Amino acid sequence: MHVAALRLELRFVPPLTLRQKRRLLHSMSRTLRKHFNIALHEVGDEARPSAASLGVVTVCRGRRGSHEVLDRVAGLIAAHPRVEVVGRTLVDL
């Protein structure tokens, strides 16, 4: 079994209110969890309405599989019209 973690630094365009940000993140996390075997949570910038740091973790049979899952998750988040990915860190655990 292989565990990998991804940290994404996000910026919202245009800037959102805190309530809008939480609603958007909740909707994205629900959709991603439905389609992928991941755990996802906001790990930083909770009080900043224009930014967020997300932590995503997955467990797969191999390193390649876990990286593929996290790449697909990052791609779907980056494809959202109101989200800009400004940083990305992938770590094997």
HELIX and SHEET records of a PDB file:
HELIX    1   1 LEU A   18  HIS A   35  1                                  18    
HELIX    2   2 ARG A   63  ALA A   78  1                                  16    
SHEET    1   A 4 ILE A  38  GLY A  44  0                                        
SHEET    2   A 4 ALA A  51  CYS A  60 -1                                        
SHEET    3   A 4 HIS A   2  PHE A  12 -1                                        
SHEET    4   A 4 VAL A  83  ASP A  92 -1                                        
END                                                                             
